Amino acid sequence: MRASISYLTSTSATAAPLSQPLAVLHGAHRLDVLGYHRGERSIYLREDVGAVMPLLHVIRTRGEYAGRMIAVRGDRMSAVLDELTHMDPLETDMWSLTTRVVQRRALKLPEGGRPIRKFALQLTVEAVGATADSVRGRTVVTAYLRPRAQLDRIWCIPGESLALARVTYVGVPEGVGLDKQVGLLVGRDLH
């Protein structure tokens, strides 16, 4: 009983109603891997956000911000594309995805009606049989309606003992819920 009362009382309001339906404005978010920049030791990704101009993201493999997906200016995209190295896909059978609900809340929609479920969802990707010192990809995302995620694809990073994992989850609260994807840096065994 306490959980259901908490769910209803911890709602957050959204923006005022729009003149167009939300599904027409945005849609699902698709994350495409553009390649690996050897000089910068960075992976470049493009996020397509429906009708909005694509966003450019970078994941550094070294340094202070290693493993974090950081948005960068879109005007860099054309300058970087020629310097990127192709990343080969890996089989997802040797990897595992673990999800954990960190927080449950609710979201009120502008049209009214019952609030929808909103989750803070922790995602962890690691190689099957990973050791204690292996690099695990871990992030917290906001999921809507249901706290499910799926390990979509994995690419190896050339010359590195790392890989990039793409996880798909329900991250857009439009219509019946649309997919969104996130990239995670994970360790891999080179033997």
C-alpha positions as a Markdown table, in Angstrom:
| # | Residue | x | y | z |
|---|---|---|---|---|
| 1 | Met | 0.0 | 0.0 | 0.0 |
| 2 | Arg | 2.8 | 2.4 | 0.9 |
| 3 | Ala | 4.5 | 1.9 | -2.5 |
| 4 | Ser | 1.3 | 2.8 | -4.4 |
| 5 | Ile | 0.7 | 5.9 | -2.3 |
| 6 | Ser | 4.4 | 6.9 | -2.8 |
| 7 | Tyr | 4.0 | 6.4 | -6.6 |
| 8 | Leu | 1.0 | 8.7 | -6.8 |
| 9 | Thr | 2.4 | 11.4 | -4.5 |
| 10 | Ser | 5.8 | 11.6 | -6.1 |
| 11 | Thr | 4.7 | 12.7 | -9.5 |
| 12 | Ser | 6.3 | 15.5 | -11.4 |
| 13 | Ala | 4.5 | 17.8 | -13.8 |
| 14 | Thr | 5.6 | 18.1 | -17.5 |
| 15 | Ala | 5.5 | 21.1 | -19.7 |
| 16 | Ala | 2.3 | 22.8 | -20.9 |
| 17 | Pro | 0.4 | 21.1 | -23.7 |
| 18 | Leu | 1.8 | 21.6 | -27.2 |
| 19 | Ser | -0.1 | 22.5 | -30.3 |
| 20 | Gln | 1.2 | 19.4 | -32.1 |
| 21 | Pro | 1.2 | 15.8 | -30.7 |
| 22 | Leu | 4.5 | 14.8 | -29.2 |
| 23 | Ala | 5.0 | 11.7 | -31.4 |
| 24 | Val | 5.1 | 14.0 | -34.4 |
| 25 | Leu | 7.8 | 16.2 | -32.9 |
| 26 | His | 10.3 | 13.6 | -31.7 |
| 27 | Gly | 9.8 | 9.8 | -31.8 |
| 28 | Ala | 12.3 | 7.1 | -30.9 |
| 29 | His | 16.0 | 7.9 | -30.3 |
| 30 | Arg | 18.4 | 5.8 | -32.4 |
| 31 | Leu | 22.2 | 5.7 | -31.5 |
| 32 | Asp | 24.5 | 4.9 | -34.4 |
| 33 | Val | 28.3 | 4.3 | -34.0 |
| 34 | Leu | 30.2 | 6.5 | -36.4 |
| 35 | Gly | 33.7 | 5.1 | -35.5 |
| 36 | Tyr | 36.8 | 5.3 | -33.4 |
| 37 | His | 39.2 | 8.2 | -33.5 |
| 38 | Arg | 42.7 | 6.8 | -32.7 |
| 39 | Gly | 44.4 | 10.1 | -32.1 |
| 40 | Glu | 41.8 | 11.3 | -29.5 |
| 41 | Arg | 41.1 | 7.7 | -28.2 |
| 42 | Ser | 37.4 | 8.5 | -28.6 |
| 43 | Ile | 34.3 | 6.9 | -30.0 |
| 44 | Tyr | 31.9 | 9.1 | -31.9 |
| 45 | Leu | 28.2 | 8.4 | -32.0 |
| 46 | Arg | 25.2 | 10.0 | -33.7 |
| 47 | Glu | 21.8 | 10.1 | -32.0 |
| 48 | Asp | 18.9 | 10.5 | -34.3 |
| 49 | Val | 16.0 | 12.1 | -32.5 |
| 50 | Gly | 13.1 | 11.9 | -35.0 |
| 51 | Ala | 12.4 | 15.3 | -36.6 |
| 52 | Val | 15.1 | 17.1 | -34.7 |
| 53 | Met | 18.7 | 17.5 | -36.0 |
| 54 | Pro | 20.9 | 14.6 | -35.1 |
| 55 | Leu | 23.1 | 15.0 | -32.0 |
| 56 | Leu | 26.8 | 14.1 | -31.8 |
| 57 | His | 28.2 | 12.3 | -28.8 |
| 58 | Val | 31.7 | 11.2 | -27.8 |
| 59 | Ile | 32.9 | 8.6 | -25.4 |
| 60 | Arg | 36.5 | 8.9 | -24.4 |
| 61 | Thr | 38.5 | 5.7 | -23.7 |
| 62 | Arg | 41.1 | 7.4 | -21.5 |
| 63 | Gly | 41.3 | 10.2 | -19.0 |
| 64 | Glu | 39.0 | 11.9 | -16.5 |
| 65 | Tyr | 35.8 | 11.5 | -18.6 |
| 66 | Ala | 36.5 | 7.9 | -19.8 |
| 67 | Gly | 33.3 | 5.9 | -20.4 |
| 68 | Arg | 30.9 | 8.9 | -20.2 |
| 69 | Met | 28.7 | 9.7 | -23.2 |
| 70 | Ile | 29.2 | 13.5 | -23.7 |
| 71 | Ala | 27.3 | 15.6 | -26.2 |
| 72 | Val | 29.5 | 17.7 | -28.5 |
| 73 | Arg | 28.8 | 20.5 | -31.1 |
| 74 | Gly | 27.3 | 19.1 | -34.3 |
| 75 | Asp | 29.5 | 21.3 | -36.5 |
| 76 | Arg | 32.4 | 19.0 | -35.6 |
| 77 | Met | 30.7 | 16.0 | -37.3 |
| 78 | Ser | 31.9 | 16.6 | -40.8 |
| 79 | Ala | 35.5 | 17.4 | -39.7 |
| 80 | Val | 35.8 | 14.2 | -37.7 |
| 81 | Leu | 34.2 | 11.7 | -40.1 |
| 82 | Asp | 37.2 | 11.3 | -42.3 |
| 83 | Glu | 39.5 | 10.4 | -39.4 |
| 84 | Leu | 37.3 | 7.6 | -37.9 |
| 85 | Thr | 38.2 | 3.9 | -37.9 |
| 86 | His | 35.5 | 1.3 | -38.4 |
| 87 | Met | 34.5 | -0.7 | -35.4 |
| 88 | Asp | 33.7 | -4.4 | -35.9 |
| 89 | Pro | 30.7 | -6.0 | -34.2 |
| 90 | Leu | 31.1 | -8.7 | -31.6 |
| 91 | Glu | 28.7 | -11.5 | -30.6 |
| 92 | Thr | 26.4 | -10.5 | -27.7 |
| 93 | Asp | 26.3 | -14.1 | -26.4 |
| 94 | Met | 29.5 | -13.6 | -24.3 |
| 95 | Trp | 28.1 | -10.5 | -22.5 |
| 96 | Ser | 25.5 | -10.0 | -19.8 |
| 97 | Leu | 23.3 | -7.0 | -19.0 |
| 98 | Thr | 22.1 | -6.5 | -15.4 |
| 99 | Thr | 19.4 | -4.0 | -14.6 |
| 100 | Arg | 18.4 | -2.6 | -11.2 |
| 101 | Val | 15.6 | -0.2 | -10.4 |
| 102 | Val | 17.2 | 2.6 | -8.3 |
| 103 | Gln | 14.0 | 4.8 | -8.0 |
| 104 | Arg | 10.3 | 4.6 | -8.8 |
| 105 | Arg | 8.3 | 7.8 | -9.6 |
| 106 | Ala | 5.5 | 9.0 | -11.8 |
| 107 | Leu | 5.1 | 11.5 | -14.5 |
| 108 | Lys | 1.9 | 13.6 | -15.2 |
| 109 | Leu | 1.3 | 14.1 | -18.9 |
| 110 | Pro | 0.1 | 17.4 | -20.3 |
| 111 | Glu | -3.1 | 15.9 | -21.6 |
| 112 | Gly | -4.1 | 14.8 | -18.1 |
| 113 | Gly | -5.2 | 11.3 | -17.1 |
| 114 | Arg | -3.4 | 8.9 | -14.9 |
| 115 | Pro | 0.4 | 9.4 | -14.3 |
| 116 | Ile | 2.8 | 7.0 | -16.1 |
| 117 | Arg | 5.6 | 5.1 | -14.4 |
| 118 | Lys | 9.1 | 6.6 | -14.4 |
| 119 | Phe | 12.1 | 4.7 | -13.3 |
| 120 | Ala | 15.8 | 5.5 | -12.5 |
| 121 | Leu | 17.3 | 2.3 | -14.0 |
| 122 | Gln | 20.9 | 1.3 | -13.4 |
| 123 | Leu | 22.4 | -0.6 | -16.4 |
| 124 | Thr | 25.5 | -2.8 | -16.0 |
| 125 | Val | 27.2 | -4.6 | -18.9 |
| 126 | Glu | 30.1 | -7.0 | -18.5 |
| 127 | Ala | 31.7 | -10.0 | -20.1 |
| 128 | Val | 30.5 | -13.4 | -19.0 |
| 129 | Gly | 33.0 | -14.7 | -16.5 |
| 130 | Ala | 34.5 | -11.3 | -15.9 |
| 131 | Thr | 37.1 | -11.0 | -13.1 |
| 132 | Ala | 36.9 | -8.5 | -10.2 |
| 133 | Asp | 39.2 | -6.0 | -12.0 |
| 134 | Ser | 37.4 | -6.1 | -15.3 |
| 135 | Val | 35.9 | -2.9 | -16.7 |
| 136 | Arg | 32.1 | -2.9 | -16.4 |
| 137 | Gly | 30.0 | -0.5 | -18.3 |
| 138 | Arg | 27.6 | 1.1 | -15.8 |
| 139 | Thr | 25.2 | 4.0 | -16.1 |
| 140 | Val | 21.8 | 5.2 | -14.7 |
| 141 | Val | 19.1 | 6.1 | -17.2 |
| 142 | Thr | 15.5 | 7.3 | -17.0 |
| 143 | Ala | 13.0 | 4.7 | -18.2 |
| 144 | Tyr | 9.3 | 5.0 | -18.6 |
| 145 | Leu | 6.3 | 2.6 | -18.3 |
| 146 | Arg | 8.5 | -0.5 | -17.7 |
| 147 | Pro | 12.0 | -1.0 | -16.3 |
| 148 | Arg | 13.2 | -3.3 | -19.1 |
| 149 | Ala | 16.4 | -3.0 | -21.1 |
| 150 | Gln | 18.0 | -5.1 | -23.8 |
| 151 | Leu | 21.7 | -5.5 | -24.8 |
| 152 | Asp | 21.4 | -4.5 | -28.4 |
| 153 | Arg | 24.9 | -4.7 | -29.9 |
| 154 | Ile | 28.6 | -4.7 | -29.0 |
| 155 | Trp | 31.6 | -3.4 | -31.1 |
| 156 | Cys | 35.3 | -3.9 | -30.4 |
| 157 | Ile | 37.5 | -0.9 | -30.3 |
| 158 | Pro | 40.6 | -1.4 | -32.5 |
| 159 | Gly | 43.8 | -1.8 | -30.6 |
| 160 | Glu | 42.1 | -1.5 | -27.2 |
| 161 | Ser | 41.1 | -4.0 | -24.6 |
| 162 | Leu | 37.7 | -2.3 | -24.5 |
| 163 | Ala | 34.4 | -2.6 | -26.4 |
| 164 | Leu | 31.3 | -0.4 | -26.8 |
| 165 | Ala | 27.9 | -1.8 | -25.8 |
| 166 | Arg | 24.6 | -0.3 | -27.0 |
| 167 | Val | 21.6 | -0.9 | -24.7 |
| 168 | Thr | 18.0 | -0.2 | -25.7 |
| 169 | Tyr | 15.3 | 0.8 | -23.2 |
| 170 | Val | 12.0 | 2.6 | -23.1 |
| 171 | Gly | 13.3 | 6.1 | -22.6 |
| 172 | Val | 10.8 | 8.3 | -24.4 |
| 173 | Pro | 7.4 | 8.7 | -22.7 |
| 174 | Glu | 5.5 | 9.5 | -25.9 |
| 175 | Gly | 2.5 | 7.4 | -27.0 |
| 176 | Val | 2.9 | 3.9 | -25.6 |
| 177 | Gly | 6.6 | 4.6 | -24.9 |
| 178 | Leu | 9.4 | 4.7 | -27.5 |
| 179 | Asp | 12.9 | 3.3 | -27.4 |
| 180 | Lys | 16.1 | 5.2 | -26.6 |
| 181 | Gln | 19.7 | 3.9 | -26.7 |
| 182 | Val | 22.8 | 4.5 | -24.6 |
| 183 | Gly | 26.4 | 3.5 | -25.2 |
| 184 | Leu | 28.6 | 2.0 | -22.5 |
| 185 | Leu | 32.3 | 1.4 | -22.5 |
| 186 | Val | 33.2 | -2.2 | -21.3 |
| 187 | Gly | 36.3 | -4.3 | -20.9 |
| 188 | Arg | 37.0 | -7.3 | -23.1 |
| 189 | Asp | 39.4 | -10.2 | -23.0 |
| 190 | Leu | 41.9 | -10.1 | -25.9 |
| 191 | His | 43.1 | -13.7 | -25.5 |
